[in-house]
């Protein structure tokens, strides 16, 4: 597997970004050299450090998306781990679209978070693909998680038709001659992004060769019952229907792509019963950009309100 690595100087001087990069490696999945995966690890760590919050980003962003949330979560006494998915951010980027699959993304994350970092007792915060992947980890390794916050995400099986907004996005992602990543993030917010922030979302992708993962991700969402990932996601739902640890939905009021997906979680996940499910006001699909501090407050409050045991 051939992989590209974004030069470090692309990440120099990003506004609001003063976190130390950390790296681990994961098996590529084809028997070749391992892939380097970047992550943030902020706040208390080590034995007895307490609660760990796992922040998983989606498409086509990277953990820069969580920059507004990391400081308040750390100030609340929480350890924060935020990886860049393979193909995004400072993580390696396989150069061939055929090297990306839903199953491989799940395995790359599992290997990094559990085999290499040995994270346990996690609070998942998953948005967009961060939920599609993170919820698979919750379903397949429930003993690793204490609680879940689902934010503008879902776990599709292809048994229901996708929203028209997603269909338009999927079509655009395949037909656009150039994929304007920063502008795409900006189009998913209610606020107007500063040009420096747009540039930060563009930073991982020096040219189109680096965007094969971003191009492929929209095609990996199960939109038909016989999608390659459909059966795995159905099994994941079977597990989630037994997940009785605290599960909170914190969806925004301005996301046409995932609007209404929270209802299935509330209806079918036992741990969602009786929780103070929250609507983040004044936010679009990328609610971390629009109301990151508010979402961080919701997460920290949820952790405080649901102590272990």
N, C-alpha and C positions, 0 to 999 in steps of 0.2 A: 504494500500500500504506500503510494507516494503521498507525502503530506507537506504542506507549506507552513511556515512559521513566520508570523508577522514580526518585523523588526521592532526592537524595544523602543527605538526613538519615536515610533508612531504614538506612543503612550506618554511621552514626556510633556509635562506642563498642562495636563488636562484640568480644566476648572473644577474645583470642588473634589478633587481626587488626590488624596495624599495617603493612600493605603499601600502597605508593603505587599508586593506580589509574592505568592508562594506557588510551588509547583509539585506535582506528583506525576507518575507515569502509569498508564493503563495499557493492557494488551490491545493491539490494534484489532484483533479478531480474525486475522488472516495468516497468522504465524510469522508475520514480519516484525520489524522493529516496533517498540512501544511508542505510544503517542503521549506527548506532554500535555497535561491538563493544569490550567491555572485556577487558583482559588484565593479568596480572602479568608483570613482567620483572625478575627478581631475580638478583643475582650478577654475575660479570664479563661484560662485553659488548664489542662492537666487534671490530676486526680482531685476530686472534691470541688471542681470549678462550678458545679451547678448546671443550670439549664443551657442547652445549645439550640440555637435557631438556625435552620438550614433554609437559605434563600435561593430559590431556583428561578432563573430568568427564562424568558421565552424567545420567540422569533421576531425580528432578527437582531435582538439586543444582546447585551452582555452584562456582567455584574455591575457595570457602571450605573445601570438602571436603579440599583439599590443604594446609591451613595447617600441619599437623603435619609434613609432608614437606619443605616449602620450606626451612626453616632448615638441617636436616642435609644436604640436597643442596647448598645454597650453601656450607656449611662444608666440603664435600668438593671444592670448587673448581669446581662446575658452575653454568652459567647455567640458570635455570629460567624457562620461559615457560608460563603457565597462562591460557588464554582462558576467558571465559564464552561458551558457545554462544548464538547468537541465540535470544531467548525466555527467557533465564535470567540470573540474577545481575544485574550492572550493565549488561548488553547490552540493546539495544532489543528490544522484544517486539511483533511484529506482532499486531494485534488480532483478525484473522480467522483461524480455524483453517485455512481453505483456502489460506492463504499459506504454510503449513508443508508441506514435502515432504522426503523423504530426499535427493533430488538437490539441492534448494536448500541443505540443511544442509551437504552436502559442498562445494558451491560457495562458500558463505559462509566456511567455514573455509579453503578453498584460497586464496580471494582475500585474506583477512586475513593468513594465515601466509606465503604465497609472494609474491603481488603487492605487498602493502603492507609487510610486515616482512622479506621476502626471507630467511627462515630456511632454513638448510642444515645438513647433517651432523647431523641430529636423532636423538635417542633418544626414541621414542614410548613413553609410558606411558598406556595406554588402558584405562579401566574402564567397564563398562556401555556406554552410547551413545558414550563416548569411544573405545571400540574399534570399534564399528560404523561410526563416521565416520573415525577415525584410520586404520584398516586399509584403508579405501577410498583414502585419500590415499597410504598406503604402496604399494598396488597400482598406483595410477595415476601416481605420481611416485616410484618407488623410488630415484632418484638423490638425492632430498632426505634420505634416512634412512640412518643408520649401523647402527641396531639397533632392536629392538622389545621392549617388555615388555608382554605381554597379561595383564591382571588382571581376573578375573571378567567376561569379555566373550565375544563371539563374532562371527561374520559370517554370519548366517543367510541362506539363499536361499529358504526356504519349502518346500524339498523334504523336510524332516523335520518331524514334528509338534513344536510347542512344548511345553515342560514344563507340567505342570498348575499349578505355582506361577506361571508367567508368565500363563497363561490367567486365573487368579484375579485377578492384578494388573491385567491388561488390562480385565477386567470391572469391577473396582472403580473404575478410573480414569475410566470412562465413566458409571457409575451414581451415584457419590457426589455429592450436591448441592453439597458444598464439598470441595475437594481440600486436605487438611491436609498441606502439603508437609513441614514439619518433623517431624511425627509419622510420615510415610511414611519419611523417612530413618531415623528412630529405629527403626522396625519392621524395618529392614534391617541392624541392628547387633546384636552380641551384648552390647554394653555398654549401660548406661542413660545416655542423653544428658542433660546438664544442661539445665534450662529455657532458659538463655541461649543454648545451642548450638541448640536447637530454634528459638528465636526468630530466630537468624541465618539458618537455612535458610528461614524464612518471610519474611525481610526483603525479598527482591526482589519480593514479590507483595502489594501493599497491599490488593488485593481480587481477586475471581474474574476480572475482566476481564484481568488480567495473566497468567493461567494458561493461555491458549489453547495455547501451545506445549507446556506440561506435559501438558495434556489430550490433545493430538494425538500426542505421541511414541509412546505404546504402540500406537497404530494403524498407525504407520509401520514397525514391525518386520515383515519379511516372514514371514508364517505360512502362505502358500499358494504353490504353484509359479508362479502367474500374477500375483503381487503386482507392482506397478509397479517395485519396486526389485530384484526377483529376478534379472533378467538382468544388471543391472549388478554385482550381488554375485557371480554366477557368473563373470563375466569377471574380477572382482577375485581370486577364488580361483585362476583360471588363472595370474594374475600371481604370487600368493603361492606357488604351487607351483614358481616359478622363483626365489623370493627366497632367496638364499643368505647374506645377512648375518645376524649373530647375532640370534636370536629366542628369548626366554625367556618361559615361562609362570610366573606367580606368582599362582595362584588360592588363595582361602581354603578352609578346611575346613568352612565353615558357610553356604554359599550355595546354596539349593535352585533358584535361577533359572538359574544358569550351570554348575552342577556337571556335570563331564564334558566340557564344551566344549573344555577344554585338550587332550584326547586327539586331536582332529582337527588342531590346530595341530602337535602333536608328530609326528603321523603323516605330515602332508602338506607342511609347510613345510621346505625343505632347511636353512635356517638354524637350525632348532630341533634338528637332530641333534647329540647329544653335549653339549647345554647342561645346566647344573645346575638343571633345572626345580624350582620351590620351592612348597611348600604353606605358606601363612601360617596358623599355628595360632591358634585363639581369635578368629576374625573372621567376620563375616557378609558380606552382599552389599557393603556399604560398608566394605571392609577398610581404607580410609584413615582412617576414624574409629576403628576398633577397634585397628588395629596399624599406624598410619601411619609411626611411626618405624622399625619393622621393615621395612616395604615400602621406605622410603627407603634403608635400609642395603642391601637386596637390589639396588636400582637402582644405587646408587653402586658397589657391588662388581662388578656386571655391566659397568658402563662401564670400570672399572679393568682387568677381566680380559679385555676384548675391545678392545684399542687399534686404531685405524684401520690397515688394511693388514695 
